Every structure is written in C-alpha cells, then in structure tokens.
Amino acid sequence: MTLRVPPAVRRHALALALVPLLGGAAAAEDARKAAIFPAEMNDPTLAYGRKNLPADQKRLGLVTDVLKAQLSEKAGIESVDLGPQADEIRKESPLYKCNGCVPPIAKALGADLAVTSFADKGANQLFNLMIVISEAESGKVVRQGQVTIRANTDDDWSHAVRWIVKNRLLAEPLPGRS
C-alpha cells in the first residue's frame, strides 16, 4: 500500500527541513551567514588574461546583487563582508578554478555557507549560469542550480538568477537526492 502525502504537507515538511539548512523568514533572528562571492565568467574568447567586456562585467555584478537580495528575502540568509579576505579572493581568482579554496575563505569570514556563481559563455547570447551553495565548515555542496540564458539583457540575467533561486536552490529536492 502506497501512502500519498498531500502537497501542502510536503511543502510544510520541506520548509521545516530547509530552516536549519538555509535559514528562513521564520528563523530571521537566527539568520545563517553566507559569503556570497562575486559572480565570475569563463569566456573562452578572452585569451592571455584579458578582462571581460564591460557589459558582461556589469551583468556579473547584477547577478551578485540579485542573488544576495533573493537569498536574503526568500531564505533569510545574511551576506557577510568579503573585505577582510579581499587579498585572498583576488589571489585565488577565478574561484571556479581554485579547487576547494572557497569554503576556507568563507569560514575565515565567519560564514556558515559559501555561495559562488559562475557563467560559462558559449556565444554572445548563450550563457550557462551555475550557482552553488556549500557549507563553509566541510565544503559539502548543499544546493546548486544551473540555467541556460539564451539572450543577453539585464532582465534576462536577473530572471535567470531568480529562477535558479526559486526552482533549484530553495525548491523541494528530487526524490532520493539531497
């Protein structure tokens, strides 16, 4: 006999499970702290240390700002100041290539979580955006999400971040996965 659990009960159970993991509006007084690192981009057309295009750099800043706002508003996650570790972050950048350097930096900042975001540029209007949340103590990935962006406007990038937060980072996990 299979027991059917109503969707409202599943949502309530999920919310209770996420409170200790990601915080939440109900646990605002015990807000989890996260080191939310600046979004980065891998652009294979840029060789020899050239910088991202100004429009791409602007959108990476937008991704970081929207991500901070969404995690604060939807999950009660407080962003810590990255300033004290700025030299270490600069030394290890790009963080998507640093092979495990992010959690120790987040831990040194007093954060519970490390949040990184990374865009892989395929063409001028084709990007893969990935956001990863890991524990600062162990480095274990607790949530991640990815989306393909097939346009290149501020609205498209903002929408992509909001979609990942809503549908991947804060959504009910798939059966058998955590």
DAVEN-V505032 format. One record per residue. N is the residue number from 1. RES is the residue in three letters. PHI is phi in whole degrees, 0 to 359 (999 if undefined). Layout:
N_RES_PHI + N_RES_PHI
This chain:
1_MET_999 + 2_THR_262 + 3_LEU_270 + 4_ARG_263 + 5_VAL_258 + 6_PRO_300 + 7_PRO_305 + 8_ALA_297 + 9_VAL_291 + 10_ARG_298 + 11_ARG_297 + 12_HIS_296 + 13_ALA_295 + 14_LEU_297 + 15_ALA_300 + 16_LEU_295 + 17_ALA_289 + 18_LEU_280 + 19_VAL_305 + 20_PRO_289 + 21_LEU_281 + 22_LEU_242 + 23_GLY_82 + 24_GLY_166 + 25_ALA_300 + 26_ALA_291 + 27_ALA_249 + 28_ALA_301 + 29_GLU_291 + 30_ASP_249 + 31_ALA_302 + 32_ARG_286 + 33_LYS_258 + 34_ALA_226 + 35_ALA_271 + 36_ILE_261 + 37_PHE_280 + 38_PRO_300 + 39_ALA_296 + 40_GLU_235 + 41_MET_224 + 42_ASN_260 + 43_ASP_244 + 44_PRO_295 + 45_THR_280 + 46_LEU_264 + 47_ALA_250 + 48_TYR_60 + 49_GLY_76 + 50_ARG_294 + 51_LYS_276 + 52_ASN_297 + 53_LEU_299 + 54_PRO_305 + 55_ALA_294 + 56_ASP_293 + 57_GLN_297 + 58_LYS_298 + 59_ARG_290 + 60_LEU_294 + 61_GLY_297 + 62_LEU_297 + 63_VAL_303 + 64_THR_299 + 65_ASP_295 + 66_VAL_295 + 67_LEU_298 + 68_LYS_300 + 69_ALA_296 + 70_GLN_294 + 71_LEU_293 + 72_SER_290 + 73_GLU_291 + 74_LYS_270 + 75_ALA_233 + 76_GLY_68 + 77_ILE_272 + 78_GLU_266 + 79_SER_276 + 80_VAL_270 + 81_ASP_287 + 82_LEU_274 + 83_GLY_310 + 84_PRO_300 + 85_GLN_248 + 86_ALA_302 + 87_ASP_296 + 88_GLU_294 + 89_ILE_297 + 90_ARG_297 + 91_LYS_295 + 92_GLU_275 + 93_SER_296 + 94_PRO_285 + 95_LEU_293 + 96_TYR_290 + 97_LYS_247 + 98_CYS_277 + 99_ASN_58 + 100_GLY_91 + 101_CYS_279 + 102_VAL_293 + 103_PRO_303 + 104_PRO_297 + 105_ILE_295 + 106_ALA_299 + 107_LYS_297 + 108_ALA_297 + 109_LEU_275 + 110_GLY_83 + 111_ALA_269 + 112_ASP_275 + 113_LEU_233 + 114_ALA_242 + 115_VAL_238 + 116_THR_239 + 117_SER_223 + 118_PHE_212 + 119_ALA_247 + 120_ASP_254 + 121_LYS_274 + 122_GLY_263 + 123_ALA_199 + 124_ASN_297 + 125_GLN_229 + 126_LEU_216 + 127_PHE_225 + 128_ASN_251 + 129_LEU_252 + 130_MET_235 + 131_ILE_235 + 132_VAL_233 + 133_ILE_246 + 134_SER_230 + 135_GLU_286 + 136_ALA_290 + 137_GLU_292 + 138_SER_252 + 139_GLY_83 + 140_LYS_293 + 141_VAL_286 + 142_VAL_256 + 143_ARG_205 + 144_GLN_204 + 145_GLY_204 + 146_GLN_217 + 147_VAL_213 + 148_THR_262 + 149_ILE_257 + 150_ARG_250 + 151_ALA_203 + 152_ASN_214 + 153_THR_239 + 154_ASP_302 + 155_ASP_298 + 156_ASP_297 + 157_TRP_292 + 158_SER_299 + 159_HIS_299 + 160_ALA_299 + 161_VAL_295 + 162_ARG_299 + 163_TRP_296 + 164_ILE_298 + 165_VAL_299 + 166_LYS_290 + 167_ASN_262 + 168_ARG_235 + 169_LEU_286 + 170_LEU_245 + 171_ALA_270 + 172_GLU_298 + 173_PRO_291 + 174_LEU_294 + 175_PRO_303 + 176_GLY_78 + 177_ARG_232 + 178_SER_225
